[in-house]
Amino acid sequence: MSSSTMSRRTNQPRTTPKPGAKAGPSLRSSSANLSGWGFAAPFLVFFLVFLIWPLISGFYMSLTGKSLTGANESIIGFANYAEAFADAGMWRSLGNTLYFTVISTVPLVLVALVMAALLNIGLPAQWLWRLSYFAPFLLASTVVSLFFTWMYNPQLGLINDFLSKLGLPKVAWLNDPNVAMWAIVIATLWWTVGFNFLLYLAAMQNIPAQHYEAASLDGAGAWRQFFSITLPQLTPTTVMIVLLQILASLKIFDQVYQMTAGGPGGSTRPVVQYIFETGFTGYRLGYSAAISYIFFGLIVLVSIMQFVITRRRSA
Amino acid sequence: MKQFESLTGKQLSRRQLLTGSALLGGGLLATGLTGCGGAAQATTVQDIDFWHLLSGGDGIKMQAMINSANQANPGFKVHPTVLAWGPPYYTKLAMASAGGRPPEVAIMHASRVPGYAPGGLIEPWDLDLLAENGVTAENFAPRIWEKSQQNGKIFSIALDSHPFVMFYNTDVAGKAGMLESNGQLQEVSSPDEFKAMALEMQKVTKAHGLSFGYLGLGSQMWRLFYTLYKQHGAEIVLTPGQPMKADRDAAIESLEFMASLFDDTIAAKSGDINTGIAEFVRGDSGMLFSGVWELPTMKKAKLPVDAATIPTLFGTPASYADSHSFVLPRQLTVDEEKRKDVYKFVSDVLKGSLSWAEAGHIPAFQAVVQSQAYRDLTPQIHYANAADIIAYDPEAWFSGSGSDWQTYFAEHIQNVLLGRDKAAAGWDGFAARTNNLLSRPNPV
């Protein structure tokens, strides 16, 4: 309060209002500026302390041989980056992350769309469907992981029990390198599809009913209406969901760490786990920071590509 | 106008909020002062933070030992913090020590000490202070005391040794005709004899002869492998900057024997640790390879169980083991009074470790091991000889219990055990991975 009155006082002699013009607006804007900064300050402080500063210090760390024990803090240039680019473990975990992103994003978007479309038809007991589709999203990753680890248990698990009752062979869900990633995708799908479903449902319910009325007057059937009205109207939502989903899938860590710990044979280890292992259990913080920055670069690249594609579409 | 009114309303409520905060702040201040008063009153009682990774039955036993140490020593109060076993524990301990604000005392596996001591994450114990509290080298088996040292200094004080052993169901073994007249399992001394024994037990259980849960768990695979490998009289030497020195033939023979067990008759092909233990507890197998820490589970299940060290199948008696050991994480500033209390606490726990033996572990403190009370504990006494043949992990900054190295072992060996890969290929892959670690700069 006192600073704004001070500024008003000091500003007063300088402002020489033109005849007929009001002095109000400029005064108001300068105090509005101050209060604007005041409102933004808590966020700015957090932004600087928890985002910008770690970003700078992390990059600096990636140029050093820093260890968790505090040894080797001297700058070694881009040696960590050179080592990372030649590290088969990093490429493999990066490949696993991209593989997971590709095979999880498609069902996470499509299943959400189908679920929302089914509900939008006007099924009875809407609240029950909405709740049951969205409820798993509220669970903690540990709960979901534990739940699915038991379901996937090769000897005692519900799924293999069901398969054997059908006369089908048992599957080593989390222990077969060819199946483990898919098992994690299924668990992730069950857990997180509710969020995308909710976004789709909200978007669908915002499509004006007149469009459908007009289409049905023109003789368009349900499928025609879905493909010619619903889907095109959902394009911005789809773009947003795909973008959010890709970024979320790239950051995969929790459920993999808890369900397979990156196994079997490293076939599910995502790059975030590799970063954790090199830095915190392998003690090499500098090297770990370098891999983080390579991964960061990849995420930025994906975001830019998304941005360009979206702009081209909307242009 | 309406907006303006609502704003005024908000301003008022904000003022109320401020008043509320002031009251709350005052309240907190008062509480804080009470807290200070409490602390001032309790200047004579030292608060000692103690981190450990012992959960389940082990955790309950440890808590009981802490309680009795606290009761016996009104001058201090030990506050334990229990963290999850494996990487989460060791990561947190390393980070707390690197930051200089760790607990006053912590439990570590002896095999992890080589990854902590050279980097200064833990501090050596003062032998004089230990002796003042009645703890000297003579109180420990030579093998365990030797393991406590790094560069001639004592960095860890072992509470126990906990080997990988063989539990067996005496009912099943008896029906299979595999018990000696003293009620203990017949001795076998070759891989074929062992498999024949397991097949006899399988005929009784109609399910499997042996349970061994290993899927997805590097530590389990490593424990059995290293026992069998060391039974060849072979060594693994890990020197940074040099390739791993190991006996490839012994490794391959051990792996091939392990893989031959998982034929769905002797043992289940796809068994994880939970399945393996559950199967043995149900009586669907005659034997279980696991750590001594599973004993309380067996007793709770009222299983007719006995135990022995894993039979010597390749000539040299050996048993994979590790030790829960007390360490002093590096403090920014050492509080000498607290440290003295830590020595007292540790010595009290060591002397009272009979209770720890009840949880299955072999106490490290010799006075306890030699006591009649320990000799009366069965089946503990039947594998107490393991303390003389224990094999700790090869020393390196990256090896030891719950380390990434064990995970890498699983990455290359699981497919061998599942019959999808040749033992030689699995071992060579693991060796290459290890050599890669050895070739990199040592971070500690």
Interface residues (C-beta under 8 A of the other chain):
Chain A: G65 S67 L68 T69 G70 A71 N72 N153 P154 Q155 L156 K170 A172 L174 N175 P177 T260 A261 G262 G263 P264 G265 G266 E277 F280 T281 G282 Y283 R284
Chain B: P87 Y90 T91 A94 M95 A98 G115 G119 G120 L121 L215 G216 A268 S270 G271 D272 N274 T275 A278 E279 W397 F398 S403 D404 T407 A410 E411 H412 Q414 N415 L418 R440 P441 P443 V444
